[in-house]
Amino acid sequence: LFQMILTVFLSNNEQILTEVPITPETTCRDVVEFCKEPGEGSCHLAEVWRGNERPIPFDHMMYDHLQKWGPRREEVKFFLRHEESPAESNEQ
């Protein structure tokens, strides 16, 4: 079975985290839905690498995304941001 675990930090201090099972079918939206509180409003997933943060599009396939990082994947951190994605709000 192709599965990996994605660690997502739920707050800036990196003390609260959740581990999300990722399969080749998992989208970024799935990860956000998995992580956010029931009834919580707009959230988005952000990746932080070497001080650079960027929002990940909801339709992004996370398994492929993690594969592309290769060995550098250890350097990337993922955060659930409790606000609407800058990318998504720009498109509307």
DSSP file with accessible surface (Angstrom, degrees, kcal/mol):
  #  RESIDUE AA STRUCTURE BP1 BP2  ACC     N-H-->O    O-->H-N    N-H-->O    O-->H-N    TCO  KAPPA ALPHA  PHI   PSI    X-CA   Y-CA   Z-CA
    1    1 A L              0   0  187      0, 0.0     2,-1.0     0, 0.0    22,-0.0   0.000 360.0 360.0 360.0 129.5    0.0    0.0    0.0
    2    2 A F        +     0   0  144      2,-0.0     2,-0.3     0, 0.0     0, 0.0  -0.741 360.0 137.0 -84.2 106.8    1.3    3.4   -1.0
    3    3 A Q        +     0   0   90     -2,-1.0     2,-0.3    20,-0.1    20,-0.2  -0.991  25.8 179.2-150.1 143.3    0.9    5.5    2.0
    4    4 A M  E     -A   22   0A  29     18,-2.2    18,-3.6    -2,-0.3     2,-0.5  -0.933  28.6-116.7-136.5 164.8    3.0    8.1    3.9
    5    5 A I  E     -A   21   0A  77     -2,-0.3     2,-0.6    16,-0.2    14,-0.0  -0.901  20.5-158.8-106.5 127.3    2.4   10.2    6.9
    6    6 A L  E     -A   20   0A   2     14,-3.0    14,-3.2    -2,-0.5     2,-0.6  -0.930  10.4-145.5-104.4 122.9    2.3   14.0    6.6
    7    7 A T  E     -A   19   0A  49     -2,-0.6    71,-0.6    12,-0.2     2,-0.5  -0.802  17.9-170.8 -87.5 124.0    3.0   15.9    9.8
    8    8 A V  E     -Ab  18  78A   0     10,-2.9    10,-2.4    -2,-0.6     2,-0.4  -0.977  15.5-140.9-119.2 126.2    1.0   19.1    9.9
    9    9 A F  E     -Ab  17  79A  24     69,-3.1    71,-2.8    -2,-0.5     8,-0.3  -0.716   7.0-162.4 -85.5 132.8    1.5   21.7   12.6
   10   10 A L  S    S+     0   0   33      6,-2.8     2,-0.3    -2,-0.4     7,-0.2   0.463  72.2  30.0 -96.2  -3.3   -1.7   23.3   13.9
   11   11 A S  S >  S-     0   0   30      5,-0.7     3,-1.4    70,-0.1     5,-0.1  -0.973  84.0-107.8-149.8 163.9   -0.1   26.3   15.4
   12   12 A N  T 3  S+     0   0  118     -2,-0.3    -1,-0.1     1,-0.3    -3,-0.0   0.766 111.7  63.2 -64.2 -28.3    3.0   28.5   14.9
   13   13 A N  T 3  S-     0   0   92      1,-0.1    -1,-0.3    -3,-0.0    -3,-0.0   0.506  99.7-132.4 -81.6  -0.8    4.8   27.2   17.9
   14   14 A E  S <  S+     0   0   76     -3,-1.4    -2,-0.1     2,-0.2    -1,-0.1   0.676  77.4 111.6  63.9  18.5    5.0   23.7   16.4
   15   15 A Q        +     0   0  156      1,-0.2     2,-0.6    -6,-0.0    -1,-0.1   0.757  68.1  57.1 -90.9 -27.4    3.8   22.1   19.7
   16   16 A I  S    S+     0   0   95     -5,-0.1    -6,-2.8     2,-0.0    -5,-0.7  -0.920  72.0 152.7-106.3 122.9    0.4   21.0   18.4
   17   17 A L  E     -A    9   0A  81     -2,-0.6     2,-0.3    -8,-0.3    -8,-0.2  -0.940  28.6-153.0-142.9 164.9    0.5   18.7   15.4
   18   18 A T  E     -A    8   0A  37    -10,-2.4   -10,-2.9    -2,-0.3     2,-0.6  -0.973  17.3-131.6-135.9 152.5   -1.4   16.0   13.7
   19   19 A E  E     -A    7   0A 118     -2,-0.3   -12,-0.2   -12,-0.2   -14,-0.0  -0.932  21.7-162.4-109.2 122.2   -0.3   13.2   11.5
   20   20 A V  E     -A    6   0A   4    -14,-3.2   -14,-3.0    -2,-0.6     2,-0.3  -0.900  17.1-130.0-108.5 124.5   -2.3   12.8    8.3
   21   21 A P  E     -A    5   0A  51      0, 0.0     2,-0.5     0, 0.0   -16,-0.2  -0.591  27.4-159.0 -72.3 129.8   -2.2    9.6    6.3
   22   22 A I  E     +A    4   0A   0    -18,-3.6   -18,-2.2    -2,-0.3     5,-0.0  -0.943  14.8 175.1-115.3 129.9   -1.4   10.4    2.6
   23   23 A T    >   -     0   0   38     -2,-0.5     3,-2.1   -20,-0.2    40,-0.5  -0.771  51.6 -92.9-119.7 172.3   -2.2    8.2   -0.3
   24   24 A P  T 3  S+     0   0   41      0, 0.0    40,-0.2     0, 0.0    39,-0.1   0.724 126.5  52.8 -59.0 -18.0   -1.8    8.9   -4.1
   25   25 A E  T 3  S+     0   0  142     36,-0.1     2,-0.4    38,-0.1    -3,-0.0   0.502  81.6 114.9 -93.1  -5.5   -5.5   10.1   -4.1
   26   26 A T    <   -     0   0   15     -3,-2.1    36,-2.2    35,-0.1    37,-0.6  -0.527  48.6-162.1 -74.5 125.6   -5.1   12.6   -1.2
   27   27 A T  B  >  -E   61   0B  31     -2,-0.4     4,-1.6    34,-0.2    34,-0.2  -0.577  34.2-108.6 -97.0 166.5   -5.6   16.2   -2.1
   28   28 A C  H  > S+     0   0    0     32,-2.0     4,-2.5    30,-0.3     5,-0.2   0.889 121.2  58.3 -58.5 -39.1   -4.6   19.2   -0.2
   29   29 A R  H  > S+     0   0  122     29,-2.2     4,-2.9     1,-0.2     5,-0.2   0.908 102.4  53.9 -59.1 -40.4   -8.3   19.8    0.6
   30   30 A D  H  > S+     0   0   79     28,-0.3     4,-2.2     1,-0.2    -1,-0.2   0.905 108.6  49.3 -58.6 -42.7   -8.5   16.4    2.2
   31   31 A V  H  X S+     0   0    0     -4,-1.6     4,-2.1     2,-0.2    -2,-0.2   0.935 111.4  48.4 -63.9 -45.1   -5.5   17.3    4.4
   32   32 A V  H  X S+     0   0    3     -4,-2.5     4,-2.5     1,-0.2    -2,-0.2   0.937 112.3  48.5 -61.4 -45.3   -7.1   20.6    5.5
   33   33 A E  H  < S+     0   0  106     -4,-2.9    -1,-0.2     1,-0.2    -2,-0.2   0.883 111.3  51.4 -62.4 -37.7  -10.5   18.9    6.2
   34   34 A F  H  < S+     0   0  110     -4,-2.2    -1,-0.2    -5,-0.2    -2,-0.2   0.885 116.6  39.6 -64.1 -39.3   -8.7   16.2    8.2
   35   35 A C  H  < S+     0   0    9     -4,-2.1    -2,-0.2    -5,-0.1    -1,-0.2   0.807  96.3  86.1 -85.7 -33.8   -6.8   18.8   10.3
   36   36 A K  S  < S-     0   0   45     -4,-2.5     3,-0.1    -5,-0.2     7,-0.0  -0.301  83.4-100.4 -78.7 158.7   -9.3   21.5   11.0
   37   37 A E    >   -     0   0  123      1,-0.1     3,-2.3     2,-0.1    -1,-0.1  -0.413  49.3 -89.8 -70.0 148.0  -11.8   21.6   13.8
   38   38 A P  T 3  S+     0   0  125      0, 0.0    -1,-0.1     0, 0.0     3,-0.1  -0.356 115.3  12.6 -57.3 131.2  -15.4   20.6   13.0
   39   39 A G  T 3  S+     0   0   87      1,-0.3     2,-0.1    -3,-0.1    -2,-0.1   0.393  91.8 142.8  82.5  -4.1  -17.3   23.7   12.0
   40   40 A E    <   -     0   0   52     -3,-2.3    -1,-0.3     1,-0.1     3,-0.1  -0.414  46.3-126.8 -70.1 146.9  -14.2   25.8   11.6
   41   41 A G        -     0   0   50      1,-0.2    -1,-0.1    -3,-0.1    42,-0.1   0.390  59.8 -17.0 -73.8-147.2  -14.3   28.2    8.8
   42   42 A S        +     0   0   66     40,-0.1     2,-0.3    42,-0.0    -1,-0.2  -0.325  66.8 164.9 -64.4 130.3  -11.8   28.7    5.9
   43   43 A C        -     0   0    3     39,-0.2    42,-0.3    -3,-0.1     2,-0.3  -0.917  14.0-164.3-133.7 163.6   -8.3   27.2    6.5
   44   44 A H  E     -C   81   0A   2     37,-2.2    37,-3.3    -2,-0.3     2,-0.5  -0.971  21.7-116.2-145.8 163.0   -5.5   26.4    4.1
   45   45 A L  E     -C   80   0A   0     11,-0.5    11,-2.8    -2,-0.3     2,-0.4  -0.854  30.3-170.8 -99.2 131.7   -2.3   24.4    4.1
   46   46 A A  E     -CD  79  55A   0     33,-2.8    33,-2.9    -2,-0.5     2,-0.4  -0.950  11.8-147.6-121.4 143.6    1.0   26.2    3.9
   47   47 A E  E     -CD  78  54A   8      7,-2.6     7,-2.1    -2,-0.4     2,-0.5  -0.921  10.1-160.8-110.0 139.7    4.5   24.8    3.3
   48   48 A V  E     +CD  77  53A  31     29,-3.3    29,-2.5    -2,-0.4     2,-0.4  -0.978  15.2 168.2-122.0 124.7    7.5   26.5    4.9
   49   49 A W  E >  S- D   0  52A  52      3,-2.5     3,-2.2    -2,-0.5    27,-0.1  -0.977  71.4 -18.3-139.9 120.8   11.0   25.8    3.6
   50   50 A R  T 3  S-     0   0  174     25,-0.5     3,-0.1    -2,-0.4    -1,-0.1   0.874 128.9 -49.5  51.5  42.7   14.0   27.8    4.5
   51   51 A G  T 3  S+     0   0   73      1,-0.2     2,-0.5     0, 0.0    -1,-0.3   0.391 113.3 117.8  83.5  -5.8   11.9   30.7    5.7
   52   52 A N  E <   -D   49   0A 114     -3,-2.2    -3,-2.5     2,-0.0     2,-0.4  -0.853  45.0-165.2 -98.5 129.1    9.7   30.8    2.6
   53   53 A E  E     +D   48   0A  91     -2,-0.5    -5,-0.2    -5,-0.2    -7,-0.0  -0.909  11.1 171.6-113.2 137.0    6.0   30.1    3.1
   54   54 A R  E     -D   47   0A 113     -7,-2.1    -7,-2.6    -2,-0.4     2,-0.2  -0.995  31.3-119.7-142.3 142.1    3.6   29.4    0.3
   55   55 A P  E     -D   46   0A  37      0, 0.0    -9,-0.2     0, 0.0   -11,-0.0  -0.501  26.7-132.7 -74.2 146.0    0.0   28.3    0.3
   56   56 A I        -     0   0    1    -11,-2.8   -11,-0.5    -2,-0.2    29,-0.1  -0.868  25.0-111.9-100.5 131.0   -0.8   25.0   -1.4
   57   57 A P    >   -     0   0   39      0, 0.0     3,-1.7     0, 0.0   -29,-0.3  -0.303  22.3-123.0 -61.2 144.8   -3.7   24.9   -3.8
   58   58 A F  T 3  S+     0   0   31      1,-0.3   -29,-2.2   -30,-0.2   -30,-0.3   0.803 109.9  53.0 -58.9 -32.4   -6.7   22.8   -2.6
   59   59 A D  T 3  S+     0   0  126    -31,-0.2    -1,-0.3   -32,-0.2     2,-0.1   0.441  81.2 123.2 -88.0   3.7   -6.6   20.6   -5.7
   60   60 A H    <   -     0   0   55     -3,-1.7   -32,-2.0     1,-0.1     2,-0.7  -0.413  66.0-126.5 -65.4 135.3   -2.9   19.7   -5.3
   61   61 A M  B  >  -E   27   0B  71    -34,-0.2     4,-1.9     1,-0.2   -34,-0.2  -0.746  20.7-160.5 -84.8 114.2   -2.2   16.0   -5.0
   62   62 A M  H  > S+     0   0    0    -36,-2.2     4,-2.7    -2,-0.7     5,-0.2   0.830  82.5  57.7 -71.6 -33.4   -0.1   15.7   -1.8
   63   63 A Y  H  > S+     0   0   27    -37,-0.6     4,-2.4   -40,-0.5    -1,-0.2   0.965 111.4  42.7 -61.8 -49.6    1.5   12.4   -2.4
   64   64 A D  H  > S+     0   0   82    -40,-0.2     4,-2.2     1,-0.2    -1,-0.2   0.901 112.4  55.6 -61.0 -40.8    3.1   13.6   -5.7
   65   65 A H  H  X S+     0   0   10     -4,-1.9     4,-0.9     1,-0.2    -1,-0.2   0.929 109.5  44.7 -59.7 -45.1    4.0   16.9   -4.0
   66   66 A L  H >X S+     0   0    1     -4,-2.7     4,-0.8     1,-0.2     3,-0.6   0.896 110.1  55.6 -68.1 -37.6    5.9   15.1   -1.3
   67   67 A Q  H >< S+     0   0  106     -4,-2.4     3,-1.0     1,-0.2    -1,-0.2   0.893 101.3  58.9 -60.1 -39.1    7.6   12.8   -3.7
   68   68 A K  H 3< S+     0   0  162     -4,-2.2    -1,-0.2     1,-0.3    -2,-0.2   0.799  97.6  59.7 -64.4 -28.8    8.9   15.8   -5.7
   69   69 A W  H X< S+     0   0   33     -4,-0.9     3,-1.6    -3,-0.6    -1,-0.3   0.785  84.2 176.8 -69.3 -26.2   10.7   17.1   -2.6
   70   70 A G  G X<  -     0   0   36     -3,-1.0     3,-1.9    -4,-0.8     4,-0.2  -0.260  65.2  -7.9  59.1-138.6   12.7   13.9   -2.5
   71   71 A P  G >  S+     0   0  126      0, 0.0     3,-0.9     0, 0.0    -1,-0.3   0.725 130.6  67.0 -65.8 -19.2   15.4   13.8    0.3
   72   72 A R  G X  S+     0   0  116     -3,-1.6     3,-2.3     1,-0.2     4,-0.5   0.538  71.5  95.9 -78.1  -3.2   14.8   17.5    1.0
   73   73 A R  G X  S+     0   0   68     -3,-1.9     3,-1.3     1,-0.3    -1,-0.2   0.824  73.4  65.2 -56.4 -30.0   11.3   16.6    2.3
   74   74 A E  G <  S+     0   0  163     -3,-0.9    -1,-0.3     1,-0.3    -2,-0.1   0.737  98.4  54.3 -63.5 -22.9   12.8   16.5    5.8
   75   75 A E  G <  S+     0   0   88     -3,-2.3   -25,-0.5    -4,-0.1     2,-0.4   0.565  92.0  88.7 -87.2 -11.1   13.4   20.3    5.6
   76   76 A V    <   -     0   0   12     -3,-1.3     2,-0.4    -4,-0.5   -27,-0.2  -0.749  57.8-164.8 -94.9 135.7    9.9   21.2    4.7
   77   77 A K  E     - C   0  48A  84    -29,-2.5   -29,-3.3    -2,-0.4     2,-0.4  -0.943   7.3-148.6-118.4 143.3    7.3   21.9    7.3
   78   78 A F  E     -bC   8  47A   6    -71,-0.6   -69,-3.1    -2,-0.4     2,-0.4  -0.926  14.0-171.1-113.8 133.7    3.5   22.1    6.8
   79   79 A F  E     -bC   9  46A  10    -33,-2.9   -33,-2.8    -2,-0.4     2,-0.7  -0.962  23.0-133.8-124.2 139.2    1.2   24.3    8.7
   80   80 A L  E     - C   0  45A   3    -71,-2.8     2,-0.5    -2,-0.4   -35,-0.2  -0.828  26.0-155.5 -86.1 120.6   -2.5   24.6    8.9
   81   81 A R  E     - C   0  44A  36    -37,-3.3   -37,-2.2    -2,-0.7     2,-1.8  -0.878  11.6-140.1-100.5 129.1   -3.3   28.3    8.7
   82   82 A H  S    S+     0   0   97     -2,-0.5     2,-0.3   -39,-0.2   -39,-0.2  -0.351  75.7  69.7 -89.0  58.2   -6.6   29.3   10.2
   83   83 A E  S    S-     0   0  114     -2,-1.8    -2,-0.1   -39,-0.1     2,-0.0  -0.970  95.4 -73.3-160.3 165.1   -7.6   31.7    7.5
   84   84 A E        -     0   0   83     -2,-0.3   -40,-0.2     1,-0.1    -2,-0.0  -0.358  57.7-101.4 -66.8 144.9   -8.5   31.7    3.9
   85   85 A S     >  -     0   0    1    -42,-0.3     4,-2.4     1,-0.1     5,-0.3  -0.462  18.8-138.1 -66.6 133.9   -5.8   30.9    1.4
   86   86 A P  H  > S+     0   0   62      0, 0.0     4,-1.6     0, 0.0    -1,-0.1   0.899 106.0  52.5 -56.1 -38.5   -4.3   34.0   -0.3
   87   87 A A  H  > S+     0   0   29      1,-0.2     4,-1.0     2,-0.2    -3,-0.0   0.927 110.4  45.4 -64.6 -46.1   -4.3   31.9   -3.5
   88   88 A E  H  > S+     0   0   30      1,-0.2     4,-0.6     2,-0.2     3,-0.5   0.903 112.0  50.6 -67.8 -39.3   -7.9   30.8   -3.3
   89   89 A S  H >< S+     0   0   49     -4,-2.4     3,-0.5     1,-0.2    -1,-0.2   0.832 104.8  58.6 -72.6 -26.4   -9.2   34.3   -2.4
   90   90 A N  H 3< S+     0   0  132     -4,-1.6    -1,-0.2    -5,-0.3    -2,-0.2   0.824 101.4  56.2 -67.2 -29.7   -7.4   35.9   -5.3
   91   91 A E  H 3<        0   0  144     -4,-1.0    -1,-0.2    -3,-0.5    -2,-0.2   0.686 360.0 360.0 -79.0 -17.1   -9.2   33.6   -7.8
   92   92 A Q    <<        0   0  178     -4,-0.6    -3,-0.0    -3,-0.5     0, 0.0  -0.492 360.0 360.0 -85.7 360.0  -12.7   34.7   -6.8
